Amino acid sequence: MAADPGTIDVELNKLEDRDNGDCRAYMVFQNATESRLEVFQLDLVLFDADGIITRRLALEAGPLNAGKTVVKLFDMTSTACAEIGQILVNGVVECRTSKGPVSGCTRRTRVTTRADVPFLK
């Protein structure tokens, strides 16, 4: 995954069912900005296979170091992976460096997927 300068790339790499019935998302973040993002919080919306919204959640991925690629795991409680038809990044709720808020993070965020589930923005 090669990021363009100034972008924040988010890849949904895979979804994995947990023994407790939750779905674990493996996500790859690549911060190609020049700043460490202390806070990078995504507004995610989950849809079922019929396109019906089933859940909305805020996902905190920070901190993200400048020029660094990192894998982060997130558990979606009470949600089986088979129940997820697609995931939408509805926006970036908060994006902040140690100096304060950063503007334009939603615009600079690009999404891709390697999972069987569409991952959209």
Phi, psi and omega in degrees: 000110180257123182267145172281149179305133178089358181262162172237107182267135179234118179247126168278104187278312177197159173245142184220128176289139176262160179298333182274004178094354178281163176248129179258129177257129173260118184236139180252124180246132176233113181264101180264014174279174180268005185235145171287127177267110179291321180233130174216096187247122181262144172263108182253141175237127179260137177241151174275184183295339179268004179084012179272133178294128179249337185193149173230136181212154175260129183243117179268116182253350182286164359281151176237114181288146179298135177070017186241146173251135183217147175257132177230145181250139179225130177263129175260100186293147178057028179224119175278146181301324181295341179279351185264117178268327175195161179234130179248129168276101184288339179163178175257115183292314181213140180216115188213141170261182177293342180268352179134188182298148178247130179271155175080014183293324178297315180298323183276350181276128176243141182240145174218167178219146169245352180281170178282354182260129175301140180233110191241163173225000000 
